[in-house]
Amino acid sequence: MIYRRLGSLAVLFVLLAFPASASMVSFLMVETGLNENIPSNQLSTLWGGGLMAAFFDAGFIVTDSPLIRMDKKPPVDFTGQVENDFNEAVTAGSEYFILGFLEYELISGKVVPVNITIKIYEIDTKKLIHEQIFPVGTGNNLADEHKIAQNAGRIILSHIKDR
């Protein structure tokens, strides 16, 4: 009985001796090329979920902000609502801010996804760490598109893992 208690106590001390920590990452998805009259598209939510899943699976704590819609991609990333969401990420204690601009075009009255530009910012310095463009809407179905988004998340993740 005493050995069991001592053994349990030893295991507890070993577990408490090694600190467990995880970096926090905030995500913001922005739809561009659409006006407010066009209904929301599943691809934006799907890509946001796929990107966050890749980071969560890698051990990051992930948060996201509500989807934003803009008529066109702004010349400067941190303006308006994007800047507000960045400041919320700072307040929440995030270490990285992932900004995704999902670009759409209207062709013959139909909304067509074009690509997504994903940018990684370091919260402390507001420094752009990496930027990459991925094609969107190339999957055969929503499950394929989700896998493509997760793979894109893994690619993006590789640029902050070494930091």
N, C-alpha and C positions, 0 to 999 in steps of 0.2 A: 504494500500500500504506500509506504514511504517512497519507494523507488519510482512508483508511478507518478506521484506528485512532484518529485524532484525532476523526473524526466519531462513532465509537462511544463514545469517552470523553466527548465533549460531550453526547450523548444520555443517557449514564449520569448525568452531573452534573445535568442538567436534571430527570431523574426523581427523583433523590435530594434535590433542592432543595425539592420540594413534598411536605410531609408528608401521608401518607395515614392517616386515622384514622376509626374508626367507633365509634359508641356501642354499648354492650352492653345488651341487654334480656333479663331473665329472665321466664319464663312459668310460671304454676302454674294448673292447672285443678282445680277442686273440684266433684265431683258432690254435690248435695244432694237430700234427699228419698228416698234409697235406703238400705236397710240392707245389711249384708254378704252376706246370703243371695242377693241378686239378682245374676245374672251381669253382667259389664261390658258396656257399650253402645258401639257404634262411633261414635256421635255425639260423645262426649267427645273421643276421639282425633282425629276428623275436624275438629272445631272448633279444637282446639289446633294441629293441623297447618296449618289454613287461616290462622289468626291469625299464626302464626310465619312462614308463607310470605310474607305481605304485608310484614312487617317486614324479612325477609331480602331481598326484592326491592327494598326501599327503601334497602338498604345497611347495615342494622344487623347486628350480631353477635347471634345469638339462642341462648339456652339454655333448657332447660325442666327441671322437676322431675317426678318421678313423680306420676301422678294420685292425688288424695286423695278419699276418700268420707266424707261426714258425713250424719247423719240429718236435720239442719236447718241452715240458714244461721246462723252465729254472729252475735251482736249486735255483737261487735268482731272486725274482720278478723284482727288479729295476735295469735292465741292458738294454742297447741298446735303442731301440725305446720306450719301456715301460717307462724307466726313462725320456726320452725326453717328453713324453706325461704327465707324472707326473709333471715335471717342468712347463709345459704349464698350467696345472691345478693350480699350486701354483701361477703363474703369473696372472692368470685370477681371483684369489680370492676365489677359491673353498675351502670348509671346509672339504669335504670328497672326497675320490677317490675310486671308485668301479672298481675293476679289475676282469674280467670274463675270465677264461680259458675254452674255449669250446673244448673238446677233441674228436677227430675223430680217427677211425681206418679204414684201408683198408682191406676188407675181400672179397676175390675172385674178386678183381678189382673194388669193389663197396665201396663207401664212406659211413661209418656207424657212426652216432653220438653216443657217449658213455655217457658222462656226462659233466656237467659244474661245475667248482669250482669258487665260487664267494667269493671275499675277499674285506673287507671294511678297508680302511686305513684312519686315521686321518691325514689331510694334515700337520698341524703344527709340529707334532712329528714323522710322518712316521710310527706311531704305528699301527699294525694290530689289529683292534677292533674285527672282527669276520670273520670266514671262514666257508663255508658250501658247500657241494657237492649236486647237484640235478641231477636226471636222465634227459636225453634229448631224444627227439624222441618218447616219449610215448603217445603223443596225436593221436587221430584218424585222424585228419586233421590239417591244419595250424591254424585254428581258435582255436581249442582245445590246440594246442601247445602254442599259444599266451596267452591263459588264464593261462596255467601252468606257463609260464614265469612271468606273472603279480602276481600270487600267490607267487612265489618264491621271487619276489621283495618285496611283503608285509612282508614276513617272514624276509628277510634281513633288511628291514626298521625298524622292531621292535627292532633291536639291536642298532640303533642309535637314536631312538626317545627319549629315556630317558636321553640322554647326553645334 
